[in-house]
């Protein structure tokens, strides 16, 4: 069956060199530069991918978030089809100031956090992160639901800071094998400001995405691939072939993200300023 004609928006992508334990060829398999990520997306009829740099996230405990964000801003400005998350690591106070600046760039559309790769419990650092994001009315994507990033632990922060629109990554991901963490957390939230994306390998579980739609409503489910860690077209096919209506698929693949990130109908283009250019324009 051909790819559905809905032009998708991928709310959960990465780019760069994956650096794991170095003992296997996995690092090479899960690495791709920005143009390669954009090209894979285009082949799957994904018009826009919102990325964060793997350099900002891996290797665990020894990443370089500040430098990764700088590279991402310039790379995204030069690569059609990509938008950027700026990564905040609360262990590095510089990343808060950096995010404040980068969120003014036209192609930086949100904040990414990863308590697992940065090795901190969200319960300890969530207040500072959410207070910062709320002041900027930001969209924020977070890894969930391993032990530093339990989906339920985000609910009190999301309830206290309804200005933050929070995406819990990886429907079906759970440290204990429970596929329901993200959906149950959204059901516990009070402000209608929590969402979840489909980027988990567990999304291939029959019925899981369909169940999520029934439980929390299609408007709370966003398409994500976790590219290049997962196969872009495979993640797209899961939604194209889901037991959902065409309109539900359209909302997951495109309309929900367009509304949440306030995007226009055009793919991310090439005629945007670089980091240096944006700094000059903001003065």
N, C-alpha and C positions, 0 to 999 in steps of 0.2 A: 504494500500500500504506500503511495507517495506521502511525503510529509504534508501535514495539514497546512492549508494556505495561511493560517493565522501567523503573522509575524510576531515572534515572541520577544519578551524582555526577561533576561536571566538576571535575577537579583542576587545571585551568589556565585561569583567567579573569582578566580585567582590568576596570577601569571608568575612566571619566573622559575627559578631553580628550586626544586624540592630537595631538602636536605634532611634525611632521616638518620638512621644509624649507620649508613654507609656499607652495610654488610651484604646487601642484595642489589640487584639492578633496579629496584623499585624507584630509586631517586630519578633515574633517567626516564622511566615510564611515566612518571607523574609530573614531569617538568615541561614547560612550554613558554616561549616568550609571548609578549603581548600580541604581535601580529598573528602568530599561530593560533592563539586563543580566539581572536576575532575571526580568522579564516574558518576554523572549525565551527564556530557559531553560525557564520553565514551559510555554510553547507547545510545546516539543520534549520534554516529559516529563523534564526534568532537575530534580530536586528540590533539589539543592544545588550551588552553584558556589563554588569557592574562588578568591578574587580578590586581586590586588595592584593598587595605584593606578598608572595611567599617569603621573601626576605624579611618581612616584618613579623613573621610568625614562626619560622623554622630556621635552625633546629631548636627544638624545645629547650627552654632555659637560656639559650645563647643566640637569640635572634638580634636583629638590628632594626627596630621599628622605625626610629627616626630617619635613618638613611633609606630604608625601604619606602617610606612615604614620599620622600623627595624624588626618588627615581620614578615612582608611580605617577606622580603629578606630571612630570615631563613626558613620560612614555604615553600616558593616556591622551595628553594634549596633541600628540602626533599620530594617534592610531584611530582610524575611523571604526565606529562600532563599540567603543569602550567608554565607560564612565568609571568613576573612582569612589571607593570608600577610603577615608583616612583612618588609619589604625591608631587606637589609643591603648597604650600599655601603662597602667597606673603606677607601675614600678619606676617609670621614667617620666618625671614631671614635665620634661620638655615636650612630650607628645600632646599635652593639653594645649599649650601655646601654639604648637604646630597645627593642631586640628582647628583651633580658632581661626588661624590664617587660611588654611586650605579650604575650609568650608565656604569661604568667599569665592573660591574659584568656580567658574561656570560648569566645570565637568566633575567636580567633587560633590556628590549628592547625599552623602551620609557618613556615619561612623561605623567602624567594625571593631569589635572586641573579641578576645579569645582567651578566657580564663585558663583553659587547659594548656595551650602552647606557652602562655606567659606565666603559668604556674602560680595563680593566686585564687583564693576562694571569692566568688562574687559577693558573698555575704559580707566580706571585709572591705571590699573596694567599691561596691555598688553605689553607695551614697554619693561619693565624689563623682563617679562617672555619670550617673543619672542627673545629678544637679547640673553638671556641665552641659549635658545634652539637652536638658529641659530649657535652659536659658537660651538655647539656639533653636529650639523647636525642631530638633533633628530626628531623622530616621536613623535607627541603630540596628545593626545586624549582629547577633551574637551566636557563637557556637553553643550548643546544648545537646545532650543532657548527660554529661559525665559528672564526676563527683565534685569538681570545682565549679560546675556550671549547671547544676540541676535546674530544670525548667521551672519547678515550683519556687525556687529561691529568687527568681526574677519577679515574681508576682507582686510582692510588697513594694518593690521599687517602682514598678510600672503603675501601681495604684497610687502611689504618692506623687508621681510625676507624670500625669496624663498628657503633658505636652510632648513627651517622648513617644514616638511610634516605634515599637520594638518588634523586630522579626526574630523569632526563635528558629535557628537553623535546624535542618535535618529531621523532618517528621519521621519518626520511627527509631531515631538514635536513642540509646539508653544504656548506661553502664551495666544495668542489671538484666538486660534482655527485654525489658518492657517496652513495647512499641508505642505506648500511649502518652508518654510524658509531656510532649509539646501540646497536644490537644487538651489534655487535662489542665495544664497550666492556663491556657487561654480561657477555658471554662471557669476558672477561679478568678479571673481578672474582672475588674469593675468598670474600667474606663473605655472599653472598646478600642484600646490602643495597642493590642498585642496580635501578632500574626505569626504564621509559620511557613517555612519554605519546604520544597519537595526534594531537597538536594541529598538526602541520605541514600546510601546503598540499599537501605531497608525499604525504600520506596517501591522496589520491584515486588515486594510482598503482595500477593493478590488481595485486593479489597482494602488495603490500608489507606490509600489516598481517597478512595470513595467513602470510606468510613469517616475520615477526617472532615470531608465536605459535609456529610450528614450531621456530624456532631457540632461543628463550630460555624458552619455556613461557608459557602464558596468564597465569599468576599474576604475571608481571613487566610486564604491559602494562596501562596505565591510560588511561581516557578523558579527553581534554582537547580544548577547542575553540579556545583563544586568543581567545575573545570579548572585545571587540567587533571585533577586527582581522579575524576571519573570521566567516562566517555560521554561527550556532549550529546551526541545523537541518540544514545541509549536513554538518557534522562528525558530528552524531548519525546521519544517514542512512548515512554510510560504515560505521559499525559495525552498524547494524540490517540492512544488506544485505550484510555481509561473508560470505564463504564459510567460515563458522564454525558450530559447533553453538550451539543456544540457550543451553546452559550456559556455553560460552566467552564468548558475548556478555554474559551476565549477569555474569560475573566481570570483564570489561573495563569494563562500564558502571557496575557498582555494587559488587560484593563485594570486589574487590581494594582499592578506595579505602576502603571501610568498615573493612576489617581494618587497613590501613596507618595510617589516621588515628584508629583506634579510635572510630568514630562509632556512634551509636545508630541506630535505624530511622527517626527523625523528621527531617524537613527542618529546616534551621536556622530557628529561630523568632524571635519578636519580643520575648520576655520575658527579655532578657539585659541586663546592665548596660552603661552607656557607659564610655568610658575613665576619666572622673572617678570613676564609681561603683566600677569595678574597683580603682582606686588606693586608694580608701577601704577597700574590703574586704580588700586585701592588707596593710594596716598592722596 
